[in-house]
């Protein structure tokens, strides 16, 4: 009598790791979205359009991080996680304005600042001068840039 062969069990570990990674990334996006609403330009402007939030923060001479990104590009998603990780350390001293470049309500702001690539970060000092960074930054590099911005350098 021939032996019955048992089907091999599929290795589910890669699937579990991918699912866990997607969940962590989704949580980071939600954290950033929630954090930008609560902390952008000092809570008073949280319901306003990003253009109004940016204008309010700059008129208050508050250091500001304007984060231009989409929710679909790989580098943007990566940068969203980095901003979500690093920005909370500076939430008391730097305003965060979160701008989704594919949201039509942000078209005027995009034309005004002439964003060409994403992700783009513009770090505005107290005088309203902006320093542009395009692409993904390492967490340590962003932390250093935000620390300098908070100190007024």
Residue pairs with C-beta under 8 A, 6 or more apart in sequence:
24 81
25 77
25 81
28 80
28 81
28 84
28 85
29 71
29 77
29 80
29 81
29 84
31 84
32 80
32 81
32 83
32 84
32 87
32 98
33 98
35 84
35 87
35 88
35 91
35 96
36 67
36 96
36 97
36 98
37 46
37 47
37 98
38 46
39 46
39 87
39 91
39 95
39 96
40 46
40 50
40 53
40 57
40 95
40 96
40 97
40 98
41 48
41 53
41 54
41 56
41 57
41 60
41 62
41 64
41 95
41 97
42 56
42 57
42 60
42 62
42 95
44 56
45 52
45 53
45 56
45 57
46 53
48 56
49 105
49 106
49 109
50 66
50 97
50 98
50 99
50 106
50 109
51 106
51 108
51 109
51 112
53 95
53 97
54 64
54 66
54 97
54 109
57 64
57 95
57 97
57 124
58 64
58 124
58 128
61 126
61 127
61 128
62 94
62 95
62 126
63 93
63 94
63 95
63 123
63 124
63 125
63 126
63 149
63 150
63 152
64 94
64 95
64 96
64 97
64 123
64 124
65 83
65 87
65 90
65 94
65 95
65 96
65 97
65 121
65 122
65 123
65 124
65 146
65 149
66 97
66 99
66 113
66 121
66 122
66 123
66 124
66 130
67 79
67 80
67 83
67 96
67 97
67 98
67 99
67 119
67 120
67 121
68 99
68 101
68 110
68 113
68 115
68 118
68 119
68 120
68 121
68 122
69 76
69 79
69 80
69 98
69 99
69 100
69 101
69 118
69 119
69 120
70 76
70 100
70 101
70 102
70 118
71 77
71 80
71 100
71 102
72 102
73 118
73 119
75 118
75 119
75 135
75 136
76 118
76 119
78 136
79 119
79 121
79 135
79 136
79 137
80 119
82 136
82 137
82 138
82 139
82 142
83 96
83 121
83 142
85 139
86 139
86 142
86 143
86 146
87 94
87 96
87 146
89 143
89 146
90 146
90 147
90 149
90 150
93 150
94 146
94 149
94 150
99 106
99 109
99 110
100 106
101 110
101 115
101 118
113 122
117 134
117 135
119 134
119 135
119 136
120 132
120 133
120 134
121 132
121 133
121 134
121 137
121 142
122 130
122 131
122 132
122 133
123 130
123 131
123 133
123 145
123 146
123 149
124 130
125 131
125 149
125 152
126 152
131 145
133 145
137 145
